[in-house]
Amino acid sequence: MKPTSMSDAEETTMSQTTKGAAFDRRSFFKALGAGATVAATPALVTPAQAVDPGKEETKARYQESEHVKNFYRTNRY
């Protein structure tokens, strides 16, 4: 007995339906993810605040001590 197979028209229709459904599902989830990202973005953004560092944080900390002078002398800086 000869195995039954689908006609070319049926096979083409089924493959197009399957591919179309997978594409639609992917598009749906992409749109869903993009929508969630866009919706969450404004909630996460806060305005920047300027901070005055003050005199303690901006004063010079470098001091040329004996070991620094020895280093410069040894390495001929």
Legacy VTK file of the C-alpha trace (Angstrom):
# vtk DataFile Version 3.0
C-alpha trace
ASCII
DATASET POLYDATA
POINTS 77 float
0.000 0.000 0.000
1.311 3.468 -0.880
1.853 5.843 2.123
-0.454 8.815 2.111
1.081 12.229 1.896
-0.226 15.743 1.828
-0.591 17.529 -1.430
1.815 20.330 -2.239
-0.875 22.937 -1.589
-1.639 21.559 1.883
2.037 21.307 2.763
2.714 24.901 1.692
-0.283 26.183 3.626
0.721 24.363 6.816
4.344 25.504 6.672
3.283 29.111 6.092
0.841 28.929 8.994
3.447 27.480 11.336
6.089 30.046 10.358
3.571 32.883 10.567
2.429 31.821 14.048
6.028 31.600 15.323
6.827 35.008 13.895
3.714 36.537 15.432
4.519 35.045 18.818
8.070 36.390 18.676
6.850 39.810 17.654
4.370 39.801 20.508
7.025 38.997 23.113
9.470 41.520 21.645
6.811 44.212 21.823
5.876 43.154 25.333
9.514 43.391 26.494
10.065 46.725 24.772
6.876 48.110 26.283
7.898 47.018 29.770
11.325 48.589 29.324
9.880 51.891 28.153
7.310 51.903 30.955
9.952 51.282 33.654
12.524 53.773 32.370
10.920 57.025 33.617
10.428 55.512 37.067
14.150 54.741 37.370
15.473 58.122 36.189
16.056 60.724 38.889
17.495 64.214 38.465
21.152 64.682 39.313
21.987 66.700 42.385
24.995 68.987 42.570
27.275 68.377 45.545
29.640 70.967 46.955
32.804 69.039 47.935
33.886 71.544 50.568
37.372 72.683 51.583
38.400 69.431 53.280
37.872 67.363 50.156
39.566 69.798 47.762
42.717 70.620 49.716
46.102 69.445 48.453
47.208 66.128 49.973
50.573 65.697 48.294
53.553 66.310 50.528
57.128 65.930 49.406
58.477 63.908 52.324
61.934 62.343 52.744
61.041 59.038 51.118
59.589 60.890 48.096
62.738 62.996 47.813
64.855 59.811 48.000
62.764 58.212 45.281
63.197 61.240 43.009
66.936 61.371 43.694
67.392 57.628 43.069
65.419 57.611 39.849
66.804 60.942 38.655
63.544 62.826 38.272
LINES 1 78
77 0 1 2 3 4 5 6 7 8 9 10 11 12 13 14 15 16 17 18 19 20 21 22 23 24 25 26 27 28 29 30 31 32 33 34 35 36 37 38 39 40 41 42 43 44 45 46 47 48 49 50 51 52 53 54 55 56 57 58 59 60 61 62 63 64 65 66 67 68 69 70 71 72 73 74 75 76
